[in-house]
Every structure is written in C-alpha cells, then in structure tokens.
C-alpha cells in the first residue's frame, strides 16, 4: 500500500529477485533492425510509399504515409497483426527507430491513426491497386541480386476464417467453415507474386486472370524457361490455351473420369506375385481430349499399389512437357512447397487475421500481410548465411526478430545492447555484412 508505481516488484519464492519495468528503454523486437537495413538497401518501402495517394484532409497530420506504411509492415513482421497493438508499439524503441521520421524522437502512430490509415487511406481504389502491384515490384528488385535462370509459378487458394457479420463472408463447403477464399501465386523462391482476396463461396480458380496475367506481363520480356503448376481447379481450357500462347510449360492435375481410366486399364489390375511392402508405382503417358478442350493434349498417369490397400491410388496430369512421365510427376509434386509457403504466411505473419467489417478493408490488410511476408522472405533468400538459410519465417521471427535489447540514448548515438541467445553477435554481423554487399551492388547499378 502506498508504493510508487516505479518501485520494483518482488516475488515470494526468492526475495532477492526484484522486477523493474523500463518500457521506453527496453525492446523485445530488436531484430527488426536487420529487416530495416535490408529495406533501406533495396529501397522497398521508400518507393512503395511514393505511389500512395494521401487522402487525409486535416492539417494536423502527425506521421507521413511512409512512416505509417512501415509501421503497418514491421508490426506484422513482429507478429502484431492487430492495430490495437499500436497502443503499446508506438512507445517501443525498436519500432520507433525502424519507422523513422517523427517517431524516432517522439512516438509512432497511435492505434486510431493506424486504423484510419489501413481502413480509409489504403482501402481507396487507387491505393488498393498500388498495394496489389507492390509485391511484384519488390520481387523485381530482389531478382537483380540473384540468378534467374527459369521461372516457376505455383497457384493455389487457401482459407481465411471469418467471424460475425463481415462483408463478403460466406460458407465454403470444401473447407467446412465461414471464410474468405484468397488466391495466391508464388514463384520458386517462395516470393508471393500476387494475391487476391475473394468471397468465401468463390471457386478455387475464380478470377485467375486478375492474379496470373499481370505476373505473366512482367516476365514476358525474359527469354528463360517458364513453368506453371496448379491443382485440378486450374485445368480449364481458357487457362491452358493462355499458357500455351505465352510459351509456358505446365503440369496441372485433372480429375479422373471413365475415359481416362480406360486408357490405363492395364495398370489397374493388381500386379502378379506376392504383395510388396514397398509401394509399386507405374507411369503411363497418352493423348486425351476433354469435351471442353479444342485439341488433344498429353496426359500423364501415375498408379500406386500400396500394401494392405484393395484399390490403387491414381492421379492424372495434363501437361505440354516432353519429359519422361516419371520426371513430369516429380516436377508437379514439388508444388507442395507452395502449400508450405501458405502455412508459413499463416504462422509467421498471420495473414488470415482479417477482422475488419468491410471487404475492401480486409483486402488492404491482406496486401499488407503479403508485403511483410515478402520482406521476410527477401531477408531469408538474400541475406541469411548458408547455415541458417533453412530457417522458416516463424523461426526467424522467434529467434531473429524477437531479440531482447536494452536501449541507451546518448547525445550522438542510440545504442542497442542486444541479447546473445539464439542469434549471437557473429551471426547478426554476417547478416548485416551481406546486406551491406547488396547496398553496394544497388549503388553501383
């Protein structure tokens, strides 16, 4: 009773322990400085904010669009997906440093200012279109620092569960919940090329043109092999015809039917002899023309006989690849990495947290999550030493971003005294050194 709010706290199990709270001089997200260094080296958020239209009409604007955009992206990188977290983050020293501007010496944007920025400024038609194109611009910047000998695009849809009366929400029978149904397009490096938020009852391939065609346009001038993979929802005649006209090689799963099964009838009979403990796998290739196709195309079939199972596992792929059937199937199976990247996005940056009431506000939030994901993936691809390049984005957030630090402010310097637990000094220095080489490469053109 009567103790000051600044007096230390004590715990009964060990009276030698004193608990002190220094919120303005201690941070748990000091690893964001590494991402901010990469951002500055590649000029990502600076160029991103230059294309945004400021719709604010008041004269008392505290923070620039660049600062607000950075706060939106970096808070998601650190795992704070809700704008309500800005009430505390606006005082966090690491967040204030990475945001820059007025936030460096005072405070970052408040929760109300961040909410207005994300639901009013960014949800405008022009800004929403700019956000949708930003991922491709960032990826083009990253391509300048890695060898691009081929392009592989993987398209897939996912689920974002919704609650309450959110605009555009609907029940999806495949996922068995009320949700949104976003569509994703990744490249072989794990970069999210483009994403589109859709209503929950849309088909898996609905609006594929809005996602795929702008990406094809960006890469059209490159004379490199280009590939596309997708599940059975993307085997429509218009998509196949478009890929063939653009020179893409594709492997897309198609649903089984009686005609296809007759083509492989000789493989659907159980192999003669004692059943093997290992699966017996057979491949077959043939020409097939579906009723909606204007011409016959190559179909590759895979038949697996497993011990203890009465019927075989059968899968069909439509493709214009000229490889052996086994190689085509192996190439298609690597599409599973796209599903892994979607899981990373859900776990690391939590892009399924779309809690706004209006549909366009949730679309803007999804694009912000996509930018945070791409920034994290750029660091993994371009700046991590080989020994930790296999870390997932969730591991990077828990071990790199969540570095505790004490902040000491001097007249000329701000010193971050970082803890050396998961990421020691040598490892952090190697990351900063690699980013420095990227900066020199950008400066030299």
Kinemage of the C-alpha trace (Angstrom):
@kinemage 1
@onewidth
@group {chain A} dominant
@subgroup {mainchain}
@vectorlist {calphas} color= white
{ca unk a 1} P 0.000 0.000 0.000
{ca unk a 2} L 1.330 3.412 -0.912
{ca unk a 3} L 4.228 2.090 -3.014
{ca unk a 4} L 5.240 4.198 -6.001
{ca unk a 5} L 4.459 2.855 -9.464
{ca unk a 6} L 8.202 2.948 -10.203
{ca unk a 7} L 9.236 0.852 -7.223
{ca unk a 8} L 10.454 -2.651 -8.109
{ca unk a 9} L 8.206 -5.652 -7.574
{ca unk a 10} L 9.198 -8.730 -5.608
{ca unk a 11} L 8.270 -12.400 -5.797
{ca unk a 12} L 7.828 -14.592 -2.745
{ca unk a 13} L 9.739 -17.657 -3.924
{ca unk a 14} L 13.032 -15.690 -3.972
{ca unk a 15} L 13.158 -12.355 -2.159
{ca unk a 16} L 16.486 -11.493 -3.780
{ca unk a 17} L 14.704 -11.003 -7.109
{ca unk a 18} L 13.460 -7.505 -7.987
{ca unk a 19} L 11.274 -6.797 -11.012
{ca unk a 20} L 11.673 -3.439 -12.756
{ca unk a 21} L 9.828 -2.206 -15.850
{ca unk a 22} L 11.524 0.105 -18.342
{ca unk a 23} L 9.204 0.072 -21.349
{ca unk a 24} L 10.777 3.046 -23.105
{ca unk a 25} L 14.348 1.733 -22.802
{ca unk a 26} L 13.851 -1.994 -23.411
{ca unk a 27} L 12.535 -3.749 -26.511
{ca unk a 28} L 11.725 -7.332 -27.406
{ca unk a 29} L 11.899 -6.756 -31.179
{ca unk a 30} L 15.440 -5.525 -31.790
{ca unk a 31} L 15.850 -7.938 -34.713
{ca unk a 32} L 13.616 -5.659 -36.787
{ca unk a 33} L 16.713 -3.523 -37.308
{ca unk a 34} L 18.099 -6.179 -39.683
{ca unk a 35} L 14.930 -6.067 -41.792
{ca unk a 36} L 15.024 -2.275 -41.766
{ca unk a 37} L 18.616 -2.388 -43.043
{ca unk a 38} L 17.588 -4.651 -45.936
{ca unk a 39} L 14.592 -2.434 -46.638
{ca unk a 40} L 16.861 0.622 -46.856
{ca unk a 41} L 19.451 -1.176 -49.012
{ca unk a 42} L 16.845 -2.173 -51.615
{ca unk a 43} L 14.691 0.949 -51.223
{ca unk a 44} L 11.495 -1.064 -50.762
{ca unk a 45} L 9.189 0.954 -48.518
{ca unk a 46} L 10.530 4.281 -49.809
{ca unk a 47} L 9.446 3.530 -53.379
{ca unk a 48} L 6.254 1.861 -52.127
{ca unk a 49} L 5.068 4.938 -50.237
{ca unk a 50} L 5.851 7.241 -53.170
{ca unk a 51} L 2.964 5.729 -55.141
{ca unk a 52} L 0.349 6.111 -52.397
{ca unk a 53} L -2.245 8.896 -52.517
{ca unk a 54} L -2.746 10.786 -49.268
{ca unk a 55} L -6.487 11.076 -48.705
{ca unk a 56} L -6.172 12.814 -45.337
{ca unk a 57} L -7.754 16.249 -45.322
{ca unk a 58} L -6.815 17.515 -41.857
{ca unk a 59} L -3.915 19.901 -41.237
{ca unk a 60} L -2.648 18.169 -38.088
{ca unk a 61} L -1.103 15.056 -39.681
{ca unk a 62} L 1.480 13.649 -37.300
{ca unk a 63} L 3.134 10.989 -39.478
{ca unk a 64} L 3.904 10.638 -43.176
{ca unk a 65} L 2.476 7.861 -45.339
{ca unk a 66} L 5.944 6.300 -45.430
{ca unk a 67} L 6.076 6.097 -41.636
{ca unk a 68} L 2.570 4.664 -41.419
{ca unk a 69} L 3.316 2.078 -44.116
{ca unk a 70} L 6.482 0.998 -42.338
{ca unk a 71} L 4.675 0.683 -39.024
{ca unk a 72} L 1.986 -1.462 -40.644
{ca unk a 73} L 4.527 -3.791 -42.260
{ca unk a 74} L 7.035 -4.090 -39.412
{ca unk a 75} L 4.379 -4.651 -36.759
{ca unk a 76} L 3.155 -7.613 -38.801
{ca unk a 77} L 6.706 -8.891 -39.149
{ca unk a 78} L 6.971 -8.898 -35.366
{ca unk a 79} L 3.692 -10.814 -35.002
{ca unk a 80} L 1.369 -7.934 -34.088
{ca unk a 81} L -1.456 -8.352 -36.584
{ca unk a 82} L -3.995 -6.130 -34.818
{ca unk a 83} L -3.864 -2.328 -34.956
{ca unk a 84} L -4.818 -2.263 -31.262
{ca unk a 85} L -1.229 -3.353 -30.567
{ca unk a 86} L -0.105 0.106 -31.709
{ca unk a 87} L -1.127 1.477 -28.291
{ca unk a 88} L 1.986 -0.180 -26.887
{ca unk a 89} L 4.136 -0.386 -30.018
{ca unk a 90} L 4.083 3.371 -30.525
{ca unk a 91} L 6.376 3.627 -27.470
{ca unk a 92} L 8.606 0.659 -28.369
{ca unk a 93} L 12.140 1.946 -29.133
{ca unk a 94} L 12.809 -0.588 -31.901
{ca unk a 95} L 9.538 0.196 -33.652
{ca unk a 96} L 10.184 3.936 -33.401
{ca unk a 97} L 13.646 3.524 -34.963
{ca unk a 98} L 12.505 1.385 -37.919
{ca unk a 99} L 9.553 3.679 -38.603
{ca unk a 100} L 11.786 6.771 -38.584
{ca unk a 101} L 10.742 10.385 -39.017
{ca unk a 102} L 8.859 11.928 -36.118
{ca unk a 103} L 8.568 8.545 -34.418
{ca unk a 104} L 12.314 8.346 -33.789
{ca unk a 105} L 12.379 11.143 -31.210
{ca unk a 106} L 8.772 11.034 -30.023
{ca unk a 107} L 6.257 8.212 -30.577
{ca unk a 108} L 4.999 6.195 -33.506
{ca unk a 109} L 1.403 6.330 -34.710
{ca unk a 110} L -1.383 5.519 -32.284
{ca unk a 111} L -3.950 2.769 -32.744
{ca unk a 112} L -6.598 5.191 -34.008
{ca unk a 113} L -4.230 6.715 -36.556
{ca unk a 114} L -3.156 3.277 -37.792
{ca unk a 115} L -6.792 2.210 -38.086
{ca unk a 116} L -7.642 5.251 -40.193
{ca unk a 117} L -4.591 4.640 -42.378
{ca unk a 118} L -5.445 0.992 -43.090
{ca unk a 119} L -9.222 1.304 -43.411
{ca unk a 120} L -9.561 4.712 -45.066
{ca unk a 121} L -6.338 5.664 -46.860
{ca unk a 122} L -5.200 2.251 -48.123
{ca unk a 123} L -8.670 0.921 -48.918
{ca unk a 124} L -9.220 3.558 -51.620
{ca unk a 125} L -9.397 2.233 -55.175
{ca unk a 126} L -6.106 3.724 -56.400
{ca unk a 127} L -4.149 2.830 -53.260
{ca unk a 128} L -5.567 -0.697 -53.222
{ca unk a 129} L -4.426 -1.245 -56.804
{ca unk a 130} L -0.988 0.151 -55.934
{ca unk a 131} L -0.733 -2.220 -52.965
{ca unk a 132} L -1.600 -5.163 -55.174
{ca unk a 133} L 1.232 -4.302 -57.585
{ca unk a 134} L 3.839 -3.647 -54.894
{ca unk a 135} L 4.721 -7.299 -54.306
{ca unk a 136} L 5.772 -7.685 -57.934
{ca unk a 137} L 7.873 -4.506 -57.773
{ca unk a 138} L 9.680 -5.737 -54.659
{ca unk a 139} L 10.315 -9.127 -56.250
{ca unk a 140} L 11.769 -7.493 -59.362
{ca unk a 141} L 14.143 -5.597 -57.081
{ca unk a 142} L 15.173 -8.854 -55.389
{ca unk a 143} L 15.704 -10.578 -58.764
{ca unk a 144} L 18.517 -8.123 -59.503
{ca unk a 145} L 20.585 -9.795 -56.783
{ca unk a 146} L 20.035 -13.461 -57.671
{ca unk a 147} L 20.425 -15.503 -60.821
{ca unk a 148} L 17.088 -16.029 -62.537
{ca unk a 149} L 17.593 -18.894 -64.995
{ca unk a 150} L 13.975 -20.075 -65.021
{ca unk a 151} L 10.568 -19.114 -63.687
{ca unk a 152} L 8.203 -21.489 -61.912
{ca unk a 153} L 4.780 -20.206 -60.858
{ca unk a 154} L 2.563 -22.086 -58.411
{ca unk a 155} L -1.059 -21.022 -57.990
{ca unk a 156} L -3.206 -22.159 -55.092
{ca unk a 157} L -6.116 -20.989 -52.961
{ca unk a 158} L -6.464 -21.034 -49.203
{ca unk a 159} L -8.919 -20.268 -46.437
{ca unk a 160} L -9.212 -17.326 -44.061
{ca unk a 161} L -11.888 -17.995 -41.478
{ca unk a 162} L -14.245 -15.140 -40.625
{ca unk a 163} L -16.442 -14.394 -37.647
{ca unk a 164} L -19.503 -12.239 -37.279
{ca unk a 165} L -21.129 -10.125 -39.980
{ca unk a 166} L -18.143 -9.374 -42.206
{ca unk a 167} L -18.808 -8.194 -45.733
{ca unk a 168} L -18.117 -10.869 -48.352
{ca unk a 169} L -18.015 -13.755 -45.918
{ca unk a 170} L -19.714 -16.988 -46.995
{ca unk a 171} L -19.786 -20.665 -46.161
{ca unk a 172} L -17.325 -22.801 -48.133
{ca unk a 173} L -18.265 -26.458 -48.328
{ca unk a 174} L -14.728 -27.632 -49.131
{ca unk a 175} L -13.219 -26.078 -46.015
{ca unk a 176} L -16.363 -26.546 -43.948
{ca unk a 177} L -16.412 -23.056 -42.438
{ca unk a 178} L -17.449 -19.463 -42.996
{ca unk a 179} L -14.496 -17.728 -44.570
{ca unk a 180} L -12.788 -15.701 -47.261
{ca unk a 181} L -11.143 -17.638 -50.092
{ca unk a 182} L -7.933 -15.825 -51.175
{ca unk a 183} L -5.942 -16.820 -54.256
{ca unk a 184} L -2.117 -16.910 -54.126
{ca unk a 185} L 0.618 -17.044 -56.765
{ca unk a 186} L 4.199 -17.900 -55.723
{ca unk a 187} L 7.478 -18.235 -57.603
{ca unk a 188} L 10.140 -20.880 -56.994
{ca unk a 189} L 11.927 -18.710 -54.409
{ca unk a 190} L 8.876 -18.570 -52.172
{ca unk a 191} L 8.060 -14.954 -53.058
{ca unk a 192} L 4.367 -14.100 -53.141
{ca unk a 193} L 3.985 -12.672 -56.649
{ca unk a 194} L 0.350 -11.649 -56.270
{ca unk a 195} L -2.637 -12.276 -54.024
{ca unk a 196} L -6.347 -11.598 -54.387
{ca unk a 197} L -8.957 -11.639 -51.650
{ca unk a 198} L -12.191 -13.317 -52.769
{ca unk a 199} L -15.552 -14.026 -51.205
{ca unk a 200} L -15.822 -17.286 -49.346
{ca unk a 201} L -18.078 -19.085 -51.835
{ca unk a 202} L -15.927 -18.408 -54.934
{ca unk a 203} L -14.479 -21.378 -56.819
{ca unk a 204} L -10.806 -22.212 -56.427
{ca unk a 205} L -9.892 -20.866 -59.894
{ca unk a 206} L -12.259 -17.879 -59.924
{ca unk a 207} L -10.596 -14.620 -61.086
{ca unk a 208} L -7.344 -16.368 -62.021
{ca unk a 209} L -6.788 -13.755 -64.747
{ca unk a 210} L -6.518 -10.924 -62.189
{ca unk a 211} L -3.707 -12.781 -60.452
{ca unk a 212} L -1.840 -14.565 -63.242
{ca unk a 213} L -1.957 -12.197 -66.223
{ca unk a 214} L -0.175 -9.208 -64.589
{ca unk a 215} L 2.624 -11.547 -63.495
{ca unk a 216} L 2.928 -13.028 -66.994
{ca unk a 217} L 3.132 -9.495 -68.372
{ca unk a 218} L 6.019 -8.636 -66.025
{ca unk a 219} L 8.081 -11.628 -67.128
{ca unk a 220} L 7.124 -11.590 -70.808
{ca unk a 221} L 10.363 -9.953 -71.962
{ca unk a 222} L 12.599 -12.527 -70.239
{ca unk a 223} L 13.903 -15.281 -72.516
{ca unk a 224} L 14.056 -18.007 -69.889
{ca unk a 225} L 12.116 -21.263 -69.472
{ca unk a 226} L 8.775 -20.578 -67.770
{ca unk a 227} L 6.652 -23.143 -65.950
{ca unk a 228} L 3.252 -23.235 -64.249
{ca unk a 229} L 1.792 -25.716 -61.768
{ca unk a 230} L -1.697 -25.950 -60.327
{ca unk a 231} L -4.270 -28.372 -58.977
{ca unk a 232} L -7.338 -29.700 -60.765
{ca unk a 233} L -9.296 -26.449 -60.370
{ca unk a 234} L -6.957 -24.700 -62.852
{ca unk a 235} L -7.259 -27.195 -65.697
{ca unk a 236} L -9.819 -25.102 -67.577
{ca unk a 237} L -9.487 -24.713 -71.364
{ca unk a 238} L -9.008 -20.926 -71.250
{ca unk a 239} L -6.127 -21.123 -68.795
{ca unk a 240} L -4.445 -23.930 -70.752
{ca unk a 241} L -4.785 -22.033 -74.009
{ca unk a 242} L -3.387 -18.853 -72.465
{ca unk a 243} L -0.353 -20.666 -71.051
{ca unk a 244} L 0.383 -22.238 -74.436
{ca unk a 245} L 0.142 -18.883 -76.195
{ca unk a 246} L 2.545 -17.307 -73.687
{ca unk a 247} L 5.091 -20.102 -74.078
{ca unk a 248} L 4.622 -21.552 -70.584
{ca unk a 249} L 5.236 -25.221 -69.892
{ca unk a 250} L 2.710 -26.549 -67.417
{ca unk a 251} L 1.787 -29.553 -65.309
{ca unk a 252} L -1.759 -29.359 -63.914
{ca unk a 253} L -3.717 -32.052 -62.160
{ca unk a 254} L -7.026 -33.159 -63.709
{ca unk a 255} L -9.853 -35.132 -62.205
{ca unk a 256} L -10.270 -38.789 -63.036
{ca unk a 257} L -13.111 -39.973 -65.271
{ca unk a 258} L -14.161 -43.155 -67.073
{ca unk a 259} L -12.329 -42.276 -70.297
{ca unk a 260} L -9.044 -41.662 -68.523
{ca unk a 261} L -9.365 -44.862 -66.516
{ca unk a 262} L -9.944 -46.877 -69.683
{ca unk a 263} L -6.668 -45.508 -71.043
{ca unk a 264} L -4.794 -47.097 -68.127
{ca unk a 265} L -6.950 -50.194 -67.662
{ca unk a 266} L -3.880 -52.435 -67.968
{ca unk a 267} L -2.356 -50.746 -64.909
{ca unk a 268} L -5.476 -51.069 -62.755
{ca unk a 269} L -5.091 -54.836 -62.423
{ca unk a 270} L -3.215 -55.920 -59.309
{ca unk a 271} L 0.403 -56.937 -60.080
{ca unk a 272} L 1.068 -60.660 -60.144
{ca unk a 273} L 3.039 -62.156 -57.248
{ca unk a 274} L 3.410 -61.678 -53.535
{ca unk a 275} L 2.452 -58.122 -52.427
{ca unk a 276} L 5.468 -55.918 -51.793
{ca unk a 277} L 5.931 -53.951 -48.583
{ca unk a 278} L 7.053 -51.004 -50.701
{ca unk a 279} L 4.540 -49.318 -52.988
{ca unk a 280} L 4.667 -50.375 -56.618
{ca unk a 281} L 4.461 -47.335 -58.881
{ca unk a 282} L 3.643 -47.317 -62.608
{ca unk a 283} L 3.568 -44.408 -65.072
{ca unk a 284} L 1.819 -44.047 -68.382
{ca unk a 285} L 1.510 -41.260 -70.963
{ca unk a 286} L -1.150 -40.835 -73.660
{ca unk a 287} L -3.102 -38.259 -75.677
{ca unk a 288} L -6.516 -37.166 -74.471
{ca unk a 289} L -9.054 -34.520 -75.455
{ca unk a 290} L -11.661 -33.442 -72.946
{ca unk a 291} L -15.038 -32.239 -74.161
{ca unk a 292} L -14.185 -28.597 -73.389
{ca unk a 293} L -10.732 -28.706 -75.000
{ca unk a 294} L -10.264 -27.615 -78.592
{ca unk a 295} L -7.417 -30.117 -79.156
{ca unk a 296} L -5.888 -33.260 -77.693
{ca unk a 297} L -3.208 -32.818 -75.027
{ca unk a 298} L -0.722 -35.059 -73.305
{ca unk a 299} L -1.868 -36.697 -70.065
{ca unk a 300} L 0.462 -38.443 -67.630
{ca unk a 301} L -0.948 -41.050 -65.236
{ca unk a 302} L 0.571 -42.359 -62.036
{ca unk a 303} L -0.699 -45.585 -60.450
{ca unk a 304} L 0.458 -46.636 -56.962
{ca unk a 305} L -0.245 -50.023 -55.411
{ca unk a 306} L 0.202 -49.953 -51.606
{ca unk a 307} L 0.376 -52.974 -49.331
{ca unk a 308} L -2.876 -53.598 -47.482
{ca unk a 309} L -4.972 -51.471 -49.836
{ca unk a 310} L -7.536 -53.045 -52.147
{ca unk a 311} L -7.538 -50.383 -54.860
{ca unk a 312} L -4.642 -48.370 -56.320
{ca unk a 313} L -4.059 -44.640 -55.928
{ca unk a 314} L -4.435 -42.986 -59.321
{ca unk a 315} L -3.569 -39.460 -60.416
{ca unk a 316} L -3.662 -37.676 -63.785
{ca unk a 317} L -1.748 -34.636 -65.029
{ca unk a 318} L -2.277 -32.634 -68.199
{ca unk a 319} L 0.992 -31.231 -69.476
{ca unk a 320} L 2.848 -29.939 -72.522
{ca unk a 321} L 6.214 -31.029 -71.128
{ca unk a 322} L 8.155 -33.504 -73.218
{ca unk a 323} L 9.935 -35.126 -70.319
{ca unk a 324} L 9.568 -38.735 -69.230
{ca unk a 325} L 6.347 -39.379 -67.340
{ca unk a 326} L 8.159 -40.019 -64.060
{ca unk a 327} L 10.020 -36.692 -64.289
{ca unk a 328} L 6.772 -34.817 -65.022
{ca unk a 329} L 5.167 -36.274 -61.890
{ca unk a 330} L 8.184 -35.380 -59.762
{ca unk a 331} L 8.117 -31.833 -61.118
{ca unk a 332} L 4.430 -31.481 -60.262
{ca unk a 333} L 4.880 -32.916 -56.759
{ca unk a 334} L 7.207 -30.041 -55.880
{ca unk a 335} L 4.096 -27.864 -55.992
{ca unk a 336} L 3.646 -28.896 -52.381
{ca unk a 337} L 6.178 -26.235 -51.417
{ca unk a 338} L 3.573 -23.593 -52.317
{ca unk a 339} L 1.257 -25.084 -49.695
{ca unk a 340} L 4.130 -24.893 -47.225
{ca unk a 341} L 4.643 -21.200 -48.029
{ca unk a 342} L 0.944 -20.568 -47.403
{ca unk a 343} L 1.326 -22.226 -43.998
{ca unk a 344} L 4.357 -20.033 -43.314
{ca unk a 345} L 2.304 -16.965 -44.111
{ca unk a 346} L -0.415 -18.114 -41.735
{ca unk a 347} L 2.001 -18.880 -38.899
{ca unk a 348} L 4.701 -16.225 -39.305
{ca unk a 349} L 2.804 -13.096 -40.349
{ca unk a 350} L -0.722 -14.359 -39.538
{ca unk a 351} L -2.267 -13.189 -42.805
{ca unk a 352} L -5.526 -14.968 -42.018
{ca unk a 353} L -6.307 -12.328 -39.365
{ca unk a 354} L -8.764 -10.311 -41.457
{ca unk a 355} L -11.105 -8.899 -38.839
{ca unk a 356} L -12.431 -5.717 -40.486
{ca unk a 357} L -16.110 -5.388 -41.297
{ca unk a 358} L -15.740 -4.077 -44.865
{ca unk a 359} L -14.406 -6.318 -47.609
{ca unk a 360} L -12.061 -3.705 -49.131
{ca unk a 361} L -10.517 -3.007 -45.733
{ca unk a 362} L -9.685 -6.695 -45.372
{ca unk a 363} L -8.258 -6.690 -48.912
{ca unk a 364} L -5.897 -3.860 -47.937
{ca unk a 365} L -4.852 -5.728 -44.797
{ca unk a 366} L -4.141 -8.877 -46.801
{ca unk a 367} L -1.803 -6.939 -49.117
{ca unk a 368} L -0.001 -5.502 -46.090
{ca unk a 369} L 0.494 -9.034 -44.804
{ca unk a 370} L 1.817 -10.004 -48.252
{ca unk a 371} L 4.383 -7.186 -48.157
{ca unk a 372} L 5.521 -8.240 -44.673
{ca unk a 373} L 5.852 -11.831 -45.895
{ca unk a 374} L 7.882 -10.801 -48.957
{ca unk a 375} L 10.215 -8.622 -46.892
{ca unk a 376} L 10.844 -11.531 -44.526
{ca unk a 377} L 11.406 -13.908 -47.436
{ca unk a 378} L 13.817 -11.444 -49.108
{ca unk a 379} L 15.923 -11.450 -45.955
{ca unk a 380} L 15.921 -15.256 -45.930
{ca unk a 381} L 16.835 -15.521 -49.601
{ca unk a 382} L 19.372 -12.693 -49.894
{ca unk a 383} L 20.929 -12.007 -46.504
{ca unk a 384} L 20.994 -15.131 -44.349
{ca unk a 385} L 24.230 -17.152 -44.072
{ca unk a 386} L 24.072 -20.626 -45.510
{ca unk a 387} L 23.999 -22.246 -42.059
{ca unk a 388} L 20.587 -20.755 -41.190
{ca unk a 389} L 19.067 -20.308 -44.646
{ca unk a 390} L 16.811 -23.288 -43.949
{ca unk a 391} L 15.049 -21.452 -41.110
{ca unk a 392} L 11.350 -20.932 -41.602
{ca unk a 393} L 9.823 -17.482 -41.318
{ca unk a 394} L 8.333 -18.496 -37.977
{ca unk a 395} L 11.786 -19.475 -36.693
{ca unk a 396} L 13.198 -16.185 -37.948
{ca unk a 397} L 10.518 -14.268 -36.080
{ca unk a 398} L 11.076 -16.163 -32.843
{ca unk a 399} L 14.893 -16.136 -32.956
{ca unk a 400} L 15.888 -13.079 -35.001
{ca unk a 401} L 13.062 -10.561 -34.667
{ca unk a 402} L 12.413 -11.342 -31.014
{ca unk a 403} L 15.871 -10.326 -29.785
{ca unk a 404} L 15.652 -8.505 -26.494
{ca unk a 405} L 17.703 -5.352 -26.149
{ca unk a 406} L 18.359 -2.511 -23.748
{ca unk a 407} L 18.379 0.895 -25.419
{ca unk a 408} L 20.824 3.534 -24.202
{ca unk a 409} L 20.459 7.025 -25.676
{ca unk a 410} L 23.435 9.375 -25.841
{ca unk a 411} L 23.749 12.832 -27.343
{ca unk a 412} L 25.001 11.496 -30.682
{ca unk a 413} L 24.176 7.779 -30.622
{ca unk a 414} L 21.414 5.348 -29.798
{ca unk a 415} L 22.935 2.089 -28.540
{ca unk a 416} L 21.009 -1.210 -28.696
{ca unk a 417} L 22.558 -3.686 -26.261
{ca unk a 418} L 21.314 -6.927 -27.842
{ca unk a 419} L 20.976 -10.240 -26.047
{ca unk a 420} L 23.038 -13.120 -27.466
{ca unk a 421} L 20.787 -16.146 -27.048
{ca unk a 422} L 19.533 -17.587 -30.355
{ca unk a 423} L 21.432 -15.184 -32.627
{ca unk a 424} L 24.971 -14.347 -31.413
{ca unk a 425} L 26.968 -11.320 -32.498
{ca unk a 426} L 28.878 -13.166 -35.229
{ca unk a 427} L 25.663 -14.353 -36.885
{ca unk a 428} L 23.982 -10.959 -36.729
{ca unk a 429} L 27.165 -9.342 -38.092
{ca unk a 430} L 27.170 -11.794 -41.018
{ca unk a 431} L 23.590 -10.782 -41.885
{ca unk a 432} L 24.440 -7.078 -41.758
{ca unk a 433} L 27.557 -7.678 -43.876
{ca unk a 434} L 25.563 -9.443 -46.569
{ca unk a 435} L 23.056 -6.588 -46.629
{ca unk a 436} L 25.971 -4.186 -46.990
{ca unk a 437} L 27.107 -6.015 -50.126
{ca unk a 438} L 23.577 -5.672 -51.520
{ca unk a 439} L 23.718 -1.948 -50.816
{ca unk a 440} L 26.994 -1.642 -52.723
{ca unk a 441} L 25.530 -3.591 -55.643
{ca unk a 442} L 22.498 -1.273 -55.748
{ca unk a 443} L 24.741 1.809 -55.610
{ca unk a 444} L 26.900 0.548 -58.489
{ca unk a 445} L 23.810 -0.199 -60.611
